[in-house]
Amino acid sequence: MQAEYLIVGAGIAGSVLTDHLLKAGKTVVVVDEPSKSNSSKVAGGLYNPITGRQMVKTWNCDDLFNYLIPYYQDLERDLDTRFLHDIPIYRPFFSIEEQNEWMSKSVENSFAPYIKDIKTKPTWSDEVSNPYGGLVLDKSGYLDTAVFLNAFRNRLQSKSMLIEEDFSFGDLNRLEKGFDYKGLVVEKVIFCDGRLSNDNPYFSWLPFSLVKGELLFLKSTVMPRVIYNRGVFVIPVGDGTLKCGSTYEHEQLNEIPTKKAQNELLERVQKLVKFNFEVVDQKAGVRPATKDRKPFIGEHRTEKGVWIFNGLGTKGVSLAPYYARQLVRHLNGQEALDDEVNIERFFSLL
């Protein structure tokens, strides 16, 4: 059996990259053990152009957001499945000064495309604490990562393109041209193995900064029409269910939910929303974040033919489409990788 590319990992990064390779006419086989990591499956899936405590445009915002929404919409049609939910994000203001600042920003060309409305008075006051009003964001929402990954996995299975097993480094053998993996001959191998790359013999030298994140699933009779997001996000996912997150833990890097994280999230969400709810579930995953908060993309310096597409961290839903397209164009000799994501920036560590 032969293919041009072997993709290791079928999370958000691996699935989106595989889709771009297939649409570019490439032949692909994916190796993935679905029980190995929950990070992509339990991700909040939020895509948000204005982020952080300081409420600034996310890095590379214009390039990312001009592409990601139409890309996922097209993929929904391809897979005949809905997983992209275009819902405004509402970020309450902390003060009148912040409200005034955003009134000014709303007319700036760099911010205007991402601002749907500015509320100068309390809005949805029976649902959310917002004494100074808030910012309603456009080009925002969430990707139901579990639905997306399941639909894409089914597509791979139907085309006999998926090997469901742990990737075995000992079975990857270099040939004169390309590689042999258990009888599968490929030209290139691309690792999209999430947090597992931290122990990958080809790429463990890269400065990963893994972070555990936990989510709560809440039940309520109130279903907000927007995503509330300030200090914590509260996403209405249907059937009376809300997804609430997230936490950031750098020490206990496992996928076991904790009471500490639950208490932390409950404290924050109770300050944000005013309606009653009950906790019905809690999940944890370890995100493949990086020291400089930029993805790791590129070819190994000495092991030619071995590539990485990883390190998308907490913004995988937003980063994956644009940079998968760039990587495929780069592999075709059509486009250089951005310096900010190219792993050449860390070759001095080898």
Secondary structure, 3 states (H helix, E strand, C coil): CEEEEEEECCCHHHHHHHHHHHHCCCCEEEECCCCCCCCCCCCCCEECCEECCCCEECCCHHHHHHHHHHHHHHHHHHHCCCCEEECCEEEECCCHHHHHHHHHHCCCCCCHHHEEEEECCCCCCCCECCCCCEEEECCCEEECHHHHHHHHHHHHHHCCCEECCCCCHHHEEECCCCEEECCEEEEEEEECCHHHHHHCCCCCCCCECCEEEEEEEEECCCCCCCEEECCCEEEEEECCEEEEECCCECCCCCCCCCHHHHHHHHHHHHHHECCCCEEEEEEEEEECCECCCCCEEEECCCCCCEEEEECCHHHHHHHHHHHHHHHHHHHCCCCCCCCCCEHHHHHHHC
